[in-house]
Amino acid sequence: MPRIPLIEALTIAPVPTGSVLLVEFTGASQWYNAALTIAAGWLKQGGKIAYSALAQSPDDVRSGLTRLGVNCEECEKEDKLRIWDFYTASLGKKSNEKYAYDSLKVADLSLRIAQEDMHEAPQPE
């Protein structure tokens, strides 16, 4: 099983499949760079990533991953990389991304996420 870059260097055992990691950070931290580094490393090892673009545009996320050696176009085509666009909705605009949320209202998000969960069964690697 591939290792999660940066994260598993801090743990005493591999992170189990299906785990959710919550990271608390300040605006002045380097979290966005670290998150891109983790995502790029995981993709290079053959993993799949669903990246939520909240404070950066999807194009900025792609640019960062590309600088780290990821072929984003290929990964997205093979469904190894999904960039969920929350960012454009936060600007009050409609996204052109394949994976996007057009509303950030809790009720709308709750319904949309529930609908997606019903259509996608977990696929362990």
N, CA, C and O atoms as a GROMACS GRO file, in nm:
protein
  500
    1MET      N    1   0.085  -0.118   0.000
    1MET     CA    2   0.000   0.000   0.000
    1MET      C    3   0.089   0.124   0.000
    1MET      O    4   0.185   0.131   0.076
    2PRO      N    5   0.058   0.223  -0.085
    2PRO     CA    6   0.139   0.346  -0.087
    2PRO      C    7   0.130   0.420   0.046
    2PRO      O    8   0.033   0.406   0.120
    3ARG      N    9   0.232   0.498   0.073
    3ARG     CA   10   0.234   0.578   0.196
    3ARG      C   11   0.190   0.720   0.164
    3ARG      O   12   0.216   0.771   0.055
    4ILE      N   13   0.124   0.783   0.260
    4ILE     CA   14   0.080   0.921   0.242
    4ILE      C   15   0.198   1.012   0.273
    4ILE      O   16   0.245   1.016   0.387
    5PRO      N   17   0.248   1.086   0.174
    5PRO     CA   18   0.362   1.174   0.195
    5PRO      C   19   0.336   1.273   0.309
    5PRO      O   20   0.225   1.323   0.325
    6LEU      N   21   0.438   1.301   0.386
    6LEU     CA   22   0.438   1.393   0.500
    6LEU      C   23   0.358   1.342   0.618
    6LEU      O   24   0.408   1.342   0.731
    7ILE      N   25   0.235   1.297   0.597
    7ILE     CA   26   0.148   1.255   0.707
    7ILE      C   27   0.202   1.130   0.776
    7ILE      O   28   0.214   1.128   0.898
    8GLU      N   29   0.234   1.027   0.699
    8GLU     CA   30   0.278   0.902   0.760
    8GLU      C   31   0.418   0.912   0.819
    8GLU      O   32   0.460   0.824   0.894
    9ALA      N   33   0.491   1.018   0.786
    9ALA     CA   34   0.619   1.041   0.852
    9ALA      C   35   0.596   1.084   0.997
    9ALA      O   36   0.688   1.078   1.080
   10LEU      N   37   0.475   1.128   1.027
   10LEU     CA   38   0.442   1.176   1.162
   10LEU      C   39   0.364   1.074   1.244
   10LEU      O   40   0.336   1.097   1.362
   11THR      N   41   0.328   0.960   1.184
   11THR     CA   42   0.248   0.860   1.255
   11THR      C   43   0.332   0.736   1.285
   11THR      O   44   0.436   0.714   1.223
   12ILE      N   45   0.285   0.656   1.378
   12ILE     CA   46   0.359   0.535   1.415
   12ILE      C   47   0.317   0.414   1.333
   12ILE      O   48   0.380   0.308   1.338
   13ALA      N   49   0.207   0.430   1.256
   13ALA     CA   50   0.158   0.320   1.173
   13ALA      C   51   0.093   0.379   1.048
   13ALA      O   52   0.058   0.497   1.047
   14PRO      N   53   0.077   0.299   0.943
   14PRO     CA   54   0.009   0.350   0.823
   14PRO      C   55  -0.132   0.399   0.856
   14PRO      O   56  -0.198   0.347   0.946
   15VAL      N   57  -0.177   0.497   0.782
   15VAL     CA   58  -0.312   0.550   0.798
   15VAL      C   59  -0.408   0.453   0.728
   15VAL      O   60  -0.392   0.425   0.610
   16PRO      N   61  -0.508   0.402   0.801
   16PRO     CA   62  -0.600   0.304   0.740
   16PRO      C   63  -0.679   0.363   0.623
   16PRO      O   64  -0.714   0.482   0.624
   17THR      N   65  -0.707   0.281   0.524
   17THR     CA   66  -0.788   0.320   0.410
   17THR      C   67  -0.923   0.371   0.460
   17THR      O   68  -0.982   0.313   0.551
   18GLY      N   69  -0.970   0.479   0.401
   18GLY     CA   70  -1.099   0.536   0.438
   18GLY      C   71  -1.092   0.638   0.550
   18GLY      O   72  -1.194   0.693   0.590
   19SER      N   73  -0.973   0.663   0.601
   19SER     CA   74  -0.958   0.760   0.710
   19SER      C   75  -0.982   0.901   0.659
   19SER      O   76  -0.956   0.932   0.542
   20VAL      N   77  -1.030   0.986   0.747
   20VAL     CA   78  -1.046   1.128   0.719
   20VAL      C   79  -0.951   1.201   0.813
   20VAL      O   80  -0.953   1.180   0.935
   21LEU      N   81  -0.869   1.287   0.757
   21LEU     CA   82  -0.773   1.362   0.837
   21LEU      C   83  -0.818   1.507   0.845
   21LEU      O   84  -0.846   1.570   0.743
   22LEU      N   85  -0.825   1.560   0.965
   22LEU     CA   86  -0.863   1.699   0.986
   22LEU      C   87  -0.739   1.776   1.027
   22LEU      O   88  -0.669   1.737   1.120
   23VAL      N   89  -0.712   1.886   0.958
   23VAL     CA   90  -0.594   1.966   0.985
   23VAL      C   91  -0.638   2.106   1.026
   23VAL      O   92  -0.715   2.171   0.956
   24GLU      N   93  -0.589   2.149   1.141
   24GLU     CA   94  -0.616   2.285   1.187
   24GLU      C   95  -0.494   2.370   1.153
   24GLU      O   96  -0.381   2.331   1.180
   25PHE      N   97  -0.518   2.486   1.094
   25PHE     CA   98  -0.406   2.570   1.054
   25PHE      C   99  -0.446   2.716   1.057
   25PHE      O  100  -0.564   2.750   1.057
   26THR      N  101  -0.346   2.802   1.060
   26THR     CA  102  -0.372   2.946   1.055
   26THR      C  103  -0.349   2.994   0.912
   26THR      O  104  -0.285   2.925   0.832
   27GLY      N  105  -0.400   3.111   0.881
   27GLY     CA  106  -0.385   3.166   0.748
   27GLY      C  107  -0.240   3.190   0.709
   27GLY      O  108  -0.208   3.192   0.590
   28ALA      N  109  -0.154   3.208   0.807
   28ALA     CA  110  -0.013   3.235   0.779
   28ALA      C  111   0.069   3.107   0.762
   28ALA      O  112   0.189   3.113   0.732
   29SER      N  113   0.006   2.992   0.781
   29SER     CA  114   0.080   2.866   0.772
   29SER      C  115   0.108   2.830   0.626
   29SER      O  116   0.060   2.896   0.534
   30GLN      N  117   0.183   2.725   0.608
   30GLN     CA  118   0.215   2.675   0.475
   30GLN      C  119   0.126   2.555   0.440
   30GLN      O  120   0.166   2.469   0.362
   31TRP      N  121   0.005   2.549   0.498
   31TRP     CA  122  -0.080   2.433   0.478
   31TRP      C  123  -0.112   2.408   0.331
   31TRP      O  124  -0.109   2.293   0.287
   32TYR      N  125  -0.143   2.512   0.254
   32TYR     CA  126  -0.180   2.489   0.115
   32TYR      C  127  -0.066   2.425   0.037
   32TYR      O  128  -0.089   2.337  -0.047
   33ASN      N  129   0.056   2.468   0.063
   33ASN     CA  130   0.172   2.405  -0.001
   33ASN      C  131   0.188   2.260   0.045
   33ASN      O  132   0.217   2.172  -0.035
   34ALA      N  133   0.168   2.238   0.175
   34ALA     CA  134   0.179   2.101   0.228
   34ALA      C  135   0.070   2.012   0.168
   34ALA      O  136   0.096   1.897   0.133
   35ALA      N  137  -0.052   2.064   0.157
   35ALA     CA  138  -0.162   1.984   0.103
   35ALA      C  139  -0.135   1.946  -0.043
   35ALA      O  140  -0.161   1.832  -0.084
   36LEU      N  141  -0.083   2.040  -0.120
   36LEU     CA  142  -0.049   2.008  -0.260
   36LEU      C  143   0.063   1.905  -0.266
   36LEU      O  144   0.061   1.817  -0.352
   37THR      N  145   0.160   1.916  -0.177
   37THR     CA  146   0.271   1.820  -0.174
   37THR      C  147   0.220   1.680  -0.140
   37THR      O  148   0.263   1.582  -0.201
   38ILE      N  149   0.130   1.671  -0.044
   38ILE     CA  150   0.071   1.542  -0.006
   38ILE      C  151  -0.008   1.485  -0.124
   38ILE      O  152   0.006   1.368  -0.157
   39ALA      N  153  -0.091   1.569  -0.186
   39ALA     CA  154  -0.173   1.523  -0.298
   39ALA      C  155  -0.086   1.477  -0.415
   39ALA      O  156  -0.112   1.372  -0.475
   40ALA      N  157   0.016   1.555  -0.448
   40ALA     CA  158   0.105   1.519  -0.560
   40ALA      C  159   0.176   1.387  -0.532
   40ALA      O  160   0.184   1.301  -0.620
   41GLY      N  161   0.227   1.370  -0.412
   41GLY     CA  162   0.296   1.246  -0.377
   41GLY      C  163   0.203   1.125  -0.386
   41GLY      O  164   0.243   1.019  -0.434
   42TRP      N  165   0.080   1.142  -0.339
   42TRP     CA  166  -0.016   1.032  -0.343
   42TRP      C  167  -0.053   0.997  -0.487
   42TRP      O  168  -0.060   0.879  -0.522
   43LEU      N  169  -0.074   1.097  -0.570
   43LEU     CA  170  -0.106   1.072  -0.712
   43LEU      C  171   0.010   1.002  -0.783
   43LEU      O  172  -0.012   0.912  -0.864
   44LYS      N  173   0.132   1.043  -0.753
   44LYS     CA  174   0.249   0.981  -0.816
   44LYS      C  175   0.264   0.834  -0.777
   44LYS      O  176   0.325   0.757  -0.850
   45GLN      N  177   0.208   0.797  -0.662
   45GLN     CA  178   0.214   0.657  -0.617
   45GLN      C  179   0.093   0.577  -0.666
   45GLN      O  180   0.078   0.460  -0.631
   46GLY      N  181   0.008   0.640  -0.747
   46GLY     CA  182  -0.106   0.569  -0.803
   46GLY      C  183  -0.235   0.585  -0.725
   46GLY      O  184  -0.334   0.519  -0.756
   47GLY      N  185  -0.235   0.671  -0.625
   47GLY     CA  186  -0.355   0.693  -0.545
   47GLY      C  187  -0.455   0.783  -0.616
   47GLY      O  188  -0.428   0.836  -0.724
   48LYS      N  189  -0.570   0.799  -0.553
   48LYS     CA  190  -0.675   0.887  -0.604
   48LYS      C  191  -0.694   1.001  -0.504
   48LYS      O  192  -0.680   0.983  -0.384
   49ILE      N  193  -0.727   1.118  -0.558
   49ILE     CA  194  -0.744   1.238  -0.474
   49ILE      C  195  -0.872   1.310  -0.513
   49ILE      O  196  -0.901   1.329  -0.631
   50ALA      N  197  -0.948   1.349  -0.413
   50ALA     CA  198  -1.059   1.443  -0.431
   50ALA      C  199  -1.015   1.568  -0.355
   50ALA      O  200  -1.017   1.570  -0.232
   51TYR      N  201  -0.977   1.672  -0.427
   51TYR     CA  202  -0.921   1.793  -0.368
   51TYR      C  203  -1.030   1.900  -0.365
   51TYR      O  204  -1.085   1.936  -0.469
   52SER      N  205  -1.062   1.950  -0.248
   52SER     CA  206  -1.162   2.056  -0.233
   52SER      C  207  -1.092   2.191  -0.242
   52SER      O  208  -1.016   2.229  -0.154
   53ALA      N  209  -1.120   2.263  -0.350
   53ALA     CA  210  -1.062   2.396  -0.371
   53ALA      C  211  -1.152   2.498  -0.304
   53ALA      O  212  -1.256   2.536  -0.359
   54LEU      N  213  -1.113   2.542  -0.186
   54LEU     CA  214  -1.193   2.635  -0.108
   54LEU      C  215  -1.139   2.778  -0.114
   54LEU      O  216  -1.216   2.872  -0.131
   55ALA      N  217  -1.010   2.793  -0.101
   55ALA     CA  218  -0.948   2.926  -0.096
   55ALA      C  219  -0.860   2.953  -0.216
   55ALA      O  220  -0.797   3.059  -0.226
   56GLN      N  221  -0.855   2.859  -0.308
   56GLN     CA  222  -0.777   2.874  -0.430
   56GLN      C  223  -0.864   2.829  -0.547
   56GLN      O  224  -0.952   2.744  -0.530
   57SER      N  225  -0.840   2.885  -0.663
   57SER     CA  226  -0.916   2.841  -0.781
   57SER      C  227  -0.867   2.702  -0.823
   57SER      O  228  -0.752   2.666  -0.795
   58PRO      N  229  -0.951   2.625  -0.889
   58PRO     CA  230  -0.907   2.496  -0.941
   58PRO      C  231  -0.784   2.509  -1.032
   58PRO      O  232  -0.698   2.421  -1.031
   59ASP      N  233  -0.776   2.616  -1.110
   59ASP     CA  234  -0.659   2.636  -1.195
   59ASP      C  235  -0.532   2.656  -1.113
   59ASP      O  236  -0.425   2.609  -1.152
   60ASP      N  237  -0.543   2.725  -0.999
   60ASP     CA  238  -0.427   2.742  -0.912
   60ASP      C  239  -0.385   2.608  -0.851
   60ASP      O  240  -0.266   2.581  -0.835
   61VAL      N  241  -0.483   2.524  -0.818
   61VAL     CA  242  -0.453   2.390  -0.765
   61VAL      C  243  -0.381   2.309  -0.872
   61VAL      O  244  -0.279   2.246  -0.844
   62ARG      N  245  -0.433   2.310  -0.994
   62ARG     CA  246  -0.368   2.237  -1.104
   62ARG      C  247  -0.226   2.288  -1.128
   62ARG      O  248  -0.134   2.209  -1.149
   63SER      N  249  -0.209   2.419  -1.124
   63SER     CA  250  -0.077   2.478  -1.145
   63SER      C  251   0.022   2.430  -1.038
   63SER      O  252   0.135   2.394  -1.069
   64GLY      N  253  -0.023   2.429  -0.913
   64GLY     CA  254   0.063   2.382  -0.804
   64GLY      C  255   0.100   2.236  -0.818
   64GLY      O  256   0.215   2.198  -0.797
   65LEU      N  257   0.002   2.153  -0.854
   65LEU     CA  258   0.029   2.010  -0.874
   65LEU      C  259   0.122   1.987  -0.993
   65LEU      O  260   0.209   1.901  -0.988
   66THR      N  261   0.103   2.065  -1.097
   66THR     CA  262   0.189   2.053  -1.216
   66THR      C  263   0.334   2.088  -1.180
   66THR      O  264   0.426   2.021  -1.226
   67ARG      N  265   0.353   2.192  -1.100
   67ARG     CA  266   0.489   2.229  -1.057
   67ARG      C  267   0.555   2.116  -0.977
   67ARG      O  268   0.677   2.107  -0.971
   68LEU      N  269   0.471   2.030  -0.916
   68LEU     CA  270   0.524   1.918  -0.838
   68LEU      C  271   0.532   1.789  -0.921
   68LEU      O  272   0.553   1.681  -0.866
   69GLY      N  273   0.516   1.802  -1.052
   69GLY     CA  274   0.538   1.688  -1.142
   69GLY      C  275   0.416   1.604  -1.173
   69GLY      O  276   0.431   1.492  -1.223
   70VAL      N  277   0.297   1.654  -1.146
   70VAL     CA  278   0.174   1.578  -1.174
   70VAL      C  279   0.118   1.621  -1.309
   70VAL      O  280   0.110   1.741  -1.339
   71ASN      N  281   0.079   1.524  -1.390
   71ASN     CA  282   0.010   1.552  -1.515
   71ASN      C  283  -0.140   1.555  -1.482
   71ASN      O  284  -0.208   1.453  -1.487
   72CYS      N  285  -0.189   1.674  -1.449
   72CYS     CA  286  -0.327   1.689  -1.404
   72CYS      C  287  -0.428   1.646  -1.510
   72CYS      O  288  -0.529   1.582  -1.478
   73GLU      N  289  -0.402   1.680  -1.634
   73GLU     CA  290  -0.495   1.644  -1.741
   73GLU      C  291  -0.513   1.492  -1.748
   73GLU      O  292  -0.625   1.442  -1.759
   74GLU      N  293  -0.403   1.420  -1.741
   74GLU     CA  294  -0.408   1.273  -1.745
   74GLU      C  295  -0.478   1.218  -1.621
   74GLU      O  296  -0.563   1.129  -1.631
   75CYS      N  297  -0.442   1.270  -1.504
   75CYS     CA  298  -0.503   1.221  -1.379
   75CYS      C  299  -0.653   1.247  -1.376
   75CYS      O  300  -0.730   1.163  -1.329
   76GLU      N  301  -0.696   1.362  -1.425
   76GLU     CA  302  -0.839   1.391  -1.428
   76GLU      C  303  -0.910   1.302  -1.530
   76GLU      O  304  -1.021   1.256  -1.505
   77LYS      N  305  -0.848   1.279  -1.644
   77LYS     CA  306  -0.906   1.193  -1.746
   77LYS      C  307  -0.925   1.051  -1.694
   77LYS      O  308  -1.025   0.986  -1.724
   78GLU      N  309  -0.828   1.002  -1.614
   78GLU     CA  310  -0.834   0.867  -1.558
   78GLU      C  311  -0.913   0.863  -1.427
   78GLU      O  312  -0.919   0.758  -1.362
   79ASP      N  313  -0.973   0.974  -1.388
   79ASP     CA  314  -1.052   0.988  -1.265
   79ASP      C  315  -0.970   0.959  -1.139
   79ASP      O  316  -1.023   0.911  -1.039
   80LYS      N  317  -0.841   0.988  -1.146
   80LYS     CA  318  -0.755   0.976  -1.028
   80LYS      C  319  -0.751   1.108  -0.951
   80LYS      O  320  -0.715   1.111  -0.833
   81LEU      N  321  -0.788   1.216  -1.018
   81LEU     CA  322  -0.790   1.348  -0.957
   81LEU      C  323  -0.923   1.414  -0.985
   81LEU      O  324  -0.964   1.432  -1.100
   82ARG      N  325  -0.991   1.450  -0.876
   82ARG     CA  326  -1.113   1.529  -0.886
   82ARG      C  327  -1.090   1.656  -0.806
   82ARG      O  328  -1.057   1.651  -0.688
   83ILE      N  329  -1.106   1.768  -0.871
   83ILE     CA  330  -1.092   1.895  -0.801
   83ILE      C  331  -1.233   1.953  -0.786
   83ILE      O  332  -1.297   1.993  -0.884
   84TRP      N  333  -1.280   1.956  -0.662
   84TRP     CA  334  -1.412   2.008  -0.631
   84TRP      C  335  -1.402   2.158  -0.613
   84TRP      O  336  -1.329   2.206  -0.525
   85ASP      N  337  -1.473   2.232  -0.694
   85ASP     CA  338  -1.466   2.378  -0.693
   85ASP      C  339  -1.571   2.439  -0.600
   85ASP      O  340  -1.689   2.448  -0.634
   86PHE      N  341  -1.527   2.479  -0.483
   86PHE     CA  342  -1.608   2.558  -0.391
   86PHE      C  343  -1.572   2.706  -0.407
   86PHE      O  344  -1.652   2.795  -0.376
   87TYR      N  345  -1.453   2.730  -0.455
   87TYR     CA  346  -1.396   2.864  -0.463
   87TYR      C  347  -1.481   2.958  -0.549
   87TYR      O  348  -1.510   3.070  -0.507
   88THR      N  349  -1.519   2.915  -0.668
   88THR     CA  350  -1.593   3.002  -0.759
   88THR      C  351  -1.727   3.044  -0.698
   88THR      O  352  -1.768   3.159  -0.714
   89ALA      N  353  -1.796   2.953  -0.629
   89ALA     CA  354  -1.922   2.988  -0.563
   89ALA      C  355  -1.900   3.093  -0.454
   89ALA      O  356  -1.988   3.176  -0.430
   90SER      N  357  -1.784   3.088  -0.389
   90SER     CA  358  -1.756   3.187  -0.284
   90SER      C  359  -1.740   3.327  -0.343
   90SER      O  360  -1.749   3.427  -0.271
   91LEU      N  361  -1.716   3.335  -0.474
   91LEU     CA  362  -1.706   3.464  -0.544
   91LEU      C  363  -1.841   3.507  -0.602
   91LEU      O  364  -1.853   3.614  -0.662
   92GLY      N  365  -1.943   3.422  -0.584
   92GLY     CA  366  -2.076   3.452  -0.636
   92GLY      C  367  -2.089   3.422  -0.784
   92GLY      O  368  -2.177   3.477  -0.851
   93LYS      N  369  -2.004   3.336  -0.835
   93LYS     CA  370  -2.006   3.303  -0.978
   93LYS      C  371  -2.041   3.157  -0.998
   93LYS      O  372  -2.036   3.077  -0.904
   94LYS      N  373  -2.075   3.121  -1.120
   94LYS     CA  374  -2.102   2.981  -1.156
   94LYS      C  375  -1.974   2.920  -1.213
   94LYS      O  376  -1.908   2.978  -1.298
   95SER      N  377  -1.943   2.801  -1.165
   95SER     CA  378  -1.821   2.732  -1.207
   95SER      C  379  -1.840   2.660  -1.339
   95SER      O  380  -1.950   2.616  -1.373
   96ASN      N  381  -1.731   2.648  -1.414
   96ASN     CA  382  -1.729   2.568  -1.536
   96ASN      C  383  -1.664   2.432  -1.513
   96ASN      O  384  -1.645   2.354  -1.607
   97GLU      N  385  -1.629   2.403  -1.389
   97GLU     CA  386  -1.561   2.278  -1.356
   97GLU      C  387  -1.659   2.160  -1.359
   97GLU      O  388  -1.778   2.177  -1.336
   98LYS      N  389  -1.606   2.042  -1.387
   98LYS     CA  390  -1.686   1.919  -1.388
   98LYS      C  391  -1.741   1.891  -1.249
   98LYS      O  392  -1.856   1.849  -1.235
   99TYR      N  393  -1.660   1.913  -1.147
   99TYR     CA  394  -1.700   1.890  -1.008
   99TYR      C  395  -1.705   2.025  -0.938
   99TYR      O  396  -1.602   2.083  -0.905
  100ALA      N  397  -1.827   2.073  -0.916
  100ALA     CA  398  -1.841   2.206  -0.857
  100ALA      C  399  -1.969   2.214  -0.774
  100ALA      O  400  -2.066   2.142  -0.799
  101TYR      N  401  -1.966   2.302  -0.678
  101TYR     CA  402  -2.083   2.336  -0.600
  101TYR      C  403  -2.120   2.479  -0.635
  101TYR      O  404  -2.038   2.570  -0.624
  102ASP      N  405  -2.243   2.500  -0.677
  102ASP     CA  406  -2.286   2.632  -0.717
  102ASP      C  407  -2.346   2.712  -0.601
  102ASP      O  408  -2.371   2.831  -0.615
  103SER      N  409  -2.368   2.646  -0.488
  103SER     CA  410  -2.421   2.713  -0.371
  103SER      C  411  -2.343   2.666  -0.249
  103SER      O  412  -2.307   2.549  -0.238
  104LEU      N  413  -2.317   2.758  -0.159
  104LEU     CA  414  -2.248   2.722  -0.035
  104LEU      C  415  -2.343   2.722   0.084
  104LEU      O  416  -2.300   2.716   0.199
  105LYS      N  417  -2.473   2.730   0.057
  105LYS     CA  418  -2.572   2.723   0.164
  105LYS      C  419  -2.570   2.582   0.222
  105LYS      O  420  -2.565   2.484   0.148
  106VAL      N  421  -2.574   2.572   0.354
  106VAL     CA  422  -2.565   2.442   0.420
  106VAL      C  423  -2.674   2.347   0.372
  106VAL      O  424  -2.646   2.229   0.348
  107ALA      N  425  -2.795   2.394   0.357
  107ALA     CA  426  -2.905   2.307   0.313
  107ALA      C  427  -2.878   2.252   0.172
  107ALA      O  428  -2.900   2.134   0.146
  108ASP      N  429  -2.829   2.338   0.082
  108ASP     CA  430  -2.799   2.294  -0.054
  108ASP      C  431  -2.684   2.194  -0.055
  108ASP      O  432  -2.690   2.092  -0.124
  109LEU      N  433  -2.580   2.222   0.022
  109LEU     CA  434  -2.465   2.131   0.029
  109LEU      C  435  -2.506   1.996   0.086
  109LEU      O  436  -2.464   1.892   0.036
  110SER      N  437  -2.587   1.998   0.191
  110SER     CA  438  -2.631   1.875   0.255
  110SER      C  439  -2.706   1.786   0.157
  110SER      O  440  -2.680   1.666   0.150
  111LEU      N  441  -2.799   1.844   0.081
  111LEU     CA  442  -2.874   1.765  -0.017
  111LEU      C  443  -2.783   1.711  -0.126
  111LEU      O  444  -2.794   1.594  -0.164
  112ARG      N  445  -2.696   1.795  -0.177
  112ARG     CA  446  -2.607   1.754  -0.287
  112ARG      C  447  -2.514   1.641  -0.243
  112ARG      O  448  -2.497   1.543  -0.316
  113ILE      N  449  -2.455   1.654  -0.126
  113ILE     CA  450  -2.362   1.552  -0.077
  113ILE      C  451  -2.436   1.421  -0.052
  113ILE      O  452  -2.385   1.313  -0.084
  114ALA      N  453  -2.556   1.428   0.004
  114ALA     CA  454  -2.635   1.307   0.028
  114ALA      C  455  -2.668   1.238  -0.104
  114ALA      O  456  -2.661   1.115  -0.112
  115GLN      N  457  -2.705   1.315  -0.206
  115GLN     CA  458  -2.735   1.257  -0.337
  115GLN      C  459  -2.613   1.189  -0.397
  115GLN      O  460  -2.624   1.081  -0.455
  116GLU      N  461  -2.497   1.251  -0.384
  116GLU     CA  462  -2.374   1.193  -0.439
  116GLU      C  463  -2.337   1.066  -0.366
  116GLU      O  464  -2.294   0.968  -0.428
  117ASP      N  465  -2.352   1.065  -0.234
  117ASP     CA  466  -2.319   0.947  -0.155
  117ASP      C  467  -2.407   0.828  -0.192
  117ASP      O  468  -2.361   0.714  -0.187
  118MET      N  469  -2.531   0.853  -0.230
  118MET     CA  470  -2.621   0.744  -0.267
  118MET      C  471  -2.581   0.682  -0.400
  118MET      O  472  -2.612   0.566  -0.426
  119HIS      N  473  -2.513   0.759  -0.487
  119HIS     CA  474  -2.477   0.710  -0.619
  119HIS      C  475  -2.337   0.651  -0.626
  119HIS      O  476  -2.305   0.578  -0.720
  120GLU      N  477  -2.254   0.681  -0.528
  120GLU     CA  478  -2.116   0.634  -0.533
  120GLU      C  479  -2.086   0.544  -0.415
  120GLU      O  480  -2.082   0.590  -0.301
  121ALA      N  481  -2.065   0.417  -0.440
  121ALA     CA  482  -2.025   0.325  -0.336
  121ALA      C  483  -1.875   0.337  -0.316
  121ALA      O  484  -1.802   0.358  -0.412
  122PRO      N  485  -1.827   0.323  -0.192
  122PRO     CA  486  -1.682   0.332  -0.169
  122PRO      C  487  -1.606   0.226  -0.246
  122PRO      O  488  -1.652   0.112  -0.258
  123GLN      N  489  -1.492   0.262  -0.300
  123GLN     CA  490  -1.410   0.170  -0.378
  123GLN      C  491  -1.271   0.163  -0.315
  123GLN      O  492  -1.184   0.241  -0.354
  124PRO      N  493  -1.248   0.073  -0.219
  124PRO     CA  494  -1.115   0.066  -0.158
  124PRO      C  495  -1.009   0.028  -0.260
  124PRO      O  496  -1.034  -0.047  -0.354
  125GLU      N  497  -0.892   0.080  -0.239
  125GLU     CA  498  -0.781   0.052  -0.332
  125GLU      C  499  -0.706  -0.070  -0.288
  125GLU      O  500  -0.609  -0.109  -0.353
   0.00000   0.00000   0.00000
